[in-house]
Amino acid sequence: MAIKGCFIYLLKITFAHSFFRKKILKIYIKFSILLLAISTLTTSCVSKKKVLYLQDIEQIADNPANTNYNISIRANDLLTINVSALNPEAVAPFNQPLVGRTSIDGIVQTAQQLQTYLVSVDGTIEFPMVGTIALSGLTRTEATEKVKELISKYVKNPIVNIRILNFKVSVLGEVQRPGTFTINDERITVLEALGLSGDMTIFGDRKNVKIIREIDGVKTYGELDFTSSSIIDSPFYYLQQNDVVIVSPNQAQIQSSSFNRNTSVFISIAGIIISVISVLTRN
């Protein structure tokens, strides 16, 4: 309390002179107004032309649909291959079960699931009875036909179903919920990926969304303008496994982060000082 009393006493002495205290008060007021103006300019409203998606959506009505979403199998893909036929015993060797053991409250439970096949770096898998099969670069349809042809030597009219288990995409940057998402049906558009991440924030740059893609060890990328319906015709509109979507911050957010990150703090401090001065100089 003694220190607080001394501080107030010193302030009263400092601002005792009417001319001096008015000058200081004007300086602080101008400083606060300047900070407020700068903050307002850097966080001003964004034009709707920079925010709305697919602003020329009516143009896609006459264009043929983009069906370029055939996914190719790649190295490190994790596959399940299910083989069926009229004679279940004939296909049993091709459906080797993997017995999983789980413990719940000390009780051991067993559950059967299909064997998984990891595509090796050279693009092949080892399949029962058949041996080595090269699948890398093939679509699921092409891979299914290839496996069916090989199995037909042992089974009459086999039915083959291949699934990619580790089909994932990542969405990063100015979105509500950035993260990595597992896709069950192996077909997802970049718009759907944004939906999974909760959509872009108001600070996301709609005109410059990057898609990073790796095929056979070679990285490539594409840039999409979400304000234009032309993204639907882009080869990056349909995502592939392990694609990464990056939403960059817009110019307003970049300026905000580099310039006025502490503006609100400065304004608060200035407001407190002005209030103290007003109280101390009150007649």
HELIX and SHEET records of a PDB file:
HELIX    1   1 ALA A    2  THR A   14  1                                  13    
HELIX    2   2 SER A   18  THR A   42  1                                  25    
HELIX    3   3 LYS A   48  LYS A   50  5                                   3    
HELIX    4   4 ILE A   57  ASP A   62  5                                   6    
HELIX    5   5 PRO A   88  VAL A   91  1                                   4    
HELIX    6   6 ALA A   92  PHE A   94  5                                   3    
HELIX    7   7 ARG A  140  ILE A  151  1                                  12    
HELIX    8   8 VAL A  190  LEU A  196  1                                   7    
HELIX    9   9 SER A  229  ASP A  233  5                                   5    
HELIX   10  10 GLN A  251  SER A  258  1                                   8    
HELIX   11  11 THR A  263  LEU A  280  1                                  18    
SHEET    1   A 3 THR A 116  LEU A 118  0                                        
SHEET    2   A 3 LEU A  78  SER A  84 -1                                        
SHEET    3   A 3 ILE A 159  ILE A 164 -1                                        
SHEET    1   B 2 PRO A  97  ILE A 104  0                                        
SHEET    2   B 2 ILE A 107  LEU A 114 -1                                        
SHEET    1   C 2 THR A 124  PHE A 127  0                                        
SHEET    2   C 2 GLY A 131  ALA A 134 -1                                        
SHEET    1   D 5 GLY A 179  THR A 182  0                                        
SHEET    2   D 5 LYS A 168  GLY A 173 -1                                        
SHEET    3   D 5 VAL A 244  PRO A 249  1                                        
SHEET    4   D 5 GLY A 204  ILE A 215 -1                                        
SHEET    5   D 5 VAL A 218  LEU A 224 -1                                        
END                                                                             
